[in-house]
């Protein structure tokens, strides 16, 4: 039981890291995408 608990905690830590990574990437890529669209369609 103890062993699986440790693994779970490790897994959740990794999940949070991945989640925050995606959030950071998402914001930057959305900004970039918006700029590209502005350049293309010139609003």
Secondary structure as GFF3:
##gff-version 3
##sequence-region A 1 43
A	DSSP	alpha_helix	2	41	.	.	.	ID=ss1
###
